[in-house]
């Protein structure tokens, strides 16, 4: 093993940052220009959706607007500083997903689909190798479904409501459903006002801490292989909107803005090349400002499978934003206390096995003294035991429980190996019960002490 892991109604309009289509309210037929559509879904799957360029209906932004609060990542400027690099602290973000359905059941999303969306966010923000986000920039953000609600009660981080008005993105549902927006990232899934997704404003605009501070996603585009179908079914709508939630503009903000002042115009980022206009599909040869357009950027409008990166400076601005504008948002899961290793042994077991503390994203070193034996194997499982075997040794792990770790053979006399704990907050608080078995090519085996690894941070 290479690591430790476990496995139709009207719409609200005018959202400041929205992957949105605009249409009249409360009409059974959607009219976009001269064309009519029976449902939002029909429109969003049509060529007209792209032709009108409304995947994200962000109106023109005046980045020099009066009232901007000065700072390293304000509404009108970005200051890149090493303190905001991803080598800094890990930001662990508790997420609550509010699933809103109508009385016919439309909008229902399974727990598994919700978890798949959290997985996609971690793949994209952590640039995990081998995933669609693997070509991006590591941000050191981790997202996990909240394990405690605002009252401190255990939760799976998912709520469900049935309300036709709320499903159509009306009725100020957030005033009823919101969990403390200073301390939780609140997702809502519904019809998203005829949008693919939106946030009402950047955090620098003064929204933080109010109930309205939220990320709204069209329910059918939420999660991996979402029911909307291609090209918006790989969870990148949520990734895009989180970019806004953490202070990013679109790369085509300001069109072909002068490169000489790129931290104070356009999208306020210098390593996203200027882009005259938004792009749909995946036009790999797009060049509208004299250089290749950033069509693979998560903040573009391209297809989900075309999006694959935030740039280093976008990551720097997002980390600046959470530090200065969302300072109370990041915290580890309740179960993620300090990591620990507890030794258990029974005579005549050999007390020759050690392990270091298991910290998320960090290596654990396992060492076994195999003197008198040719090699050792280490097994980690989900439950402990204290069972005397026929040969007199004690099995201190229950091999009938889930096997989480299997290492070997390790040749001695001081066999050592290193495994990396998965950088997954959902593992916080889990204990892996481990024990080494000492072998010869033939003949009797022996057992060592046990090491119980509690994963923390």
RAWOBEL-V759178 format. One record per residue. RES is the residue in one small letter. PHI is phi in whole degrees, -180 to 180 (NA if undefined). NEAR is the number of other C-alpha atoms within 8 Angstrom. Layout:
{{RES PHI NEAR} {RES PHI NEAR}}
//
This chain:
{{x NA 7} {x -105 5} {x -171 8} {x -105 11} {x -161 8} {x -117 5} {x -47 2} {x NA 8} {x -131 8} {x -76 13} {x -139 16} {x -71 10} {x -132 7} {x 80 5} {x -65 12} {x -65 11} {x -133 15} {x -142 16} {x -84 14} {x -139 15} {x -117 13} {x -102 10} {x -155 11} {x -60 9} {x -81 8} {x 56 7} {x -119 9} {x -70 9} {x -117 9} {x -84 13} {x -112 10} {x -120 9} {x 63 4} {x -100 5} {x -101 6} {x -118 8} {x -135 11} {x -73 10} {x -142 10} {x -61 10} {x -61 7} {x -62 9} {x -64 12} {x -66 8} {x -90 7} {x -92 8} {x -66 6} {x -62 7} {x -57 13} {x -73 10} {x -60 6} {x -85 6} {x 62 8} {x -112 11} {x -57 13} {x -138 15} {x -81 13} {x -71 10} {x -70 6} {x -54 5} {x -107 6} {x -95 5} {x -74 8} {x -104 7} {x -58 7} {x -61 4} {x 96 4} {x -63 11} {x -89 7} {x -60 5} {x 171 8} {x -68 9} {x -139 12} {x -83 11} {x -66 10} {x -118 12} {x -159 13} {x -129 13} {x -118 9} {x -80 9} {x -132 7} {x -64 5} {x -65 5} {x -100 11} {x -70 11} {x -71 12} {x -75 5} {x -77 8} {x -63 6} {x -78 8} {x -96 9} {x -103 13} {x -109 14} {x -76 17} {x -117 13} {x -118 14} {x -110 13} {x -96 13} {x -90 15} {x -113 15} {x -120 17} {x -97 11} {x -69 8} {x -88 5} {x 94 8} {x -66 7} {x 104 14} {x -66 9} {x -134 8} {x -77 6} {x -59 7} {x -64 6} {x -68 12} {x -60 12} {x -62 10} {x -63 10} {x -68 13} {x -62 12} {x -61 8} {x -63 12} {x -59 12} {x -67 13} {x -61 13} {x -75 15} {x -78 15} {x -102 14} {x 49 16} {x -72 11} {x -58 7} {x 87 6} {x -109 8} {x -63 9} {x -93 15} {x -63 12} {x -88 9} {x -86 13} {x -115 12} {x -63 10} {x -108 11} {x 65 12} {x -98 11} {x -129 13} {x -113 12} {x -146 12} {x -68 14} {x -54 13} {x -103 11} {x -137 12} {x -83 11} {x -59 7} {x -88 5} {x 90 6} {x -83 7} {x -59 7} {x -152 9} {x -98 8} {x 78 12} {x -130 11} {x -121 8} {x -133 8} {x -137 8} {x -119 11} {x -163 10} {x -63 9} {x -66 8} {x -64 14} {x -60 14} {x -89 13} {x 68 14} {x -118 10} {x 82 6} {x 47 8} {x -56 9} {x -64 8} {x -68 8} {x -92 6} {x -97 7} {x -59 9} {x -93 11} {x -32 9} {x -75 14} {x -73 9} {x -114 10} {x -135 13} {x -82 12} {x -97 14} {x -94 12} {x -127 12} {x -114 15} {x -161 16} {x -78 14} {x 55 17} {x 61 12} {x 79 14} {x -105 16} {x -81 14} {x 176 16} {x -163 17} {x -122 16} {x -70 12} {x -171 12} {x -71 14} {x -60 13} {x -67 12} {x -85 8} {x 96 6} {x -84 11} {x -61 10} {x 93 8} {x -88 7} {x -62 11} {x -72 8} {x -68 13} {x -165 12} {x -123 16} {x -109 12} {x -127 18} {x -56 14} {x -54 13} {x -80 9} {x -109 16} {x -91 17} {x 101 15} {x -80 11} {x 56 8} {x -61 14} {x -65 7} {x -56 9} {x 86 9} {x -58 6} {x -100 8} {x -120 13} {x -124 17} {x -114 14} {x 81 17} {x -81 12} {x -60 14} {x -65 13} {x -61 11} {x -59 11} {x -68 14} {x -66 9} {x -56 13} {x -64 13} {x -58 12} {x -104 13} {x 96 13} {x -94 13} {x -94 10} {x -73 8} {x -67 13} {x -92 14} {x -59 11} {x 83 9} {x 53 10} {x -82 11} {x -67 9} {x -60 7} {x -68 7} {x -70 4} {x -133 7} {x -72 13} {x -88 12} {x -131 9} {x -145 13} {x 55 15} {x -90 13} {x 68 12} {x -128 11} {x -89 9} {x -95 7} {x -104 8} {x -62 10} {x -55 14} {x -141 15} {x -65 10} {x -154 7} {x -73 9} {x -131 10} {x -113 9} {x 68 7} {x -150 10} {x -78 8} {x -62 5} {x -104 6} {x -64 8} {x -152 9} {x -111 11} {x -130 10} {x 95 5} {x -136 8} {x -57 10} {x -75 12} {x -80 10} {x -72 14} {x -91 11} {x -76 11} {x -61 13} {x -93 11} {x -84 15} {x -109 11} {x -69 12} {x -61 11} {x -53 12} {x -75 8} {x -86 10} {x -75 13} {x -152 14} {x -159 13} {x -100 12} {x -86 11} {x -55 8} {x -76 10} {x -63 10} {x -61 14} {x -60 13} {x -68 16} {x -64 12} {x -69 13} {x -61 11} {x -63 14} {x -67 11} {x -72 8} {x -102 7} {x -116 9} {x -129 11} {x -70 8} {x -102 7} {x -80 12} {x -84 10} {x -165 9} {x -75 9} {x -57 13} {x -55 7} {x -77 8} {x -92 13} {x -84 9} {x -58 7} {x -67 13} {x -153 10} {x -130 12} {x -112 7} {x -91 8} {x -127 9} {x -149 10} {x -140 8} {x -72 7} {x -97 7} {x -56 12} {x -77 10} {x -91 7} {x -130 9} {x -121 15} {x -132 8} {x -147 10} {x -92 8} {x -62 11} {x -89 15} {x -110 12} {x -51 13} {x 75 9} {x -116 10} {x -78 10} {x -114 13} {x -104 10} {x -107 11} {x -133 11} {x -131 14} {x -83 10} {x -102 15} {x -53 8} {x 89 4} {x -132 11} {x -86 13} {x -162 13} {x -134 17} {x -127 13} {x -121 12} {x -122 12} {x -120 13} {x -134 16} {x -94 12} {x -147 10} {x -92 9} {x -157 8} {x -152 8} {x -119 7} {x -79 8} {x -92 8} {x -62 5} {x -86 4} {x 97 7} {x -79 13} {x -106 13} {x -81 11} {x -100 13} {x -128 14} {x -95 11} {x -70 7} {x -85 4} {x -87 8} {x -62 8} {x -85 10} {x -106 12} {x -152 10} {x -149 10} {x -122 9} {x 144 7} {x -78 7} {x -114 11} {x -84 10} {x -101 13} {x -78 10} {x -114 10} {x -77 13} {x -141 9} {x -148 8} {x -127 8} {x -128 11} {x -98 11} {x -74 14} {x -56 10} {x -84 7} {x -127 9} {x -58 13} {x -66 7} {x -86 9} {x -57 14} {x 86 10} {x -77 8} {x -108 9} {x -107 13} {x -91 14} {x -125 13} {x -155 15} {x -104 14} {x -113 11} {x -98 14} {x -123 13} {x -119 10} {x -58 5} {x -146 5} {x 101 5} {x -71 6} {x -106 8} {x -137 10} {x -120 13} {x -102 14} {x -62 16} {x -105 14} {x -126 14} {x -98 12} {x -99 14} {x -95 13} {x -80 18} {x -144 14} {x -141 9}}
//
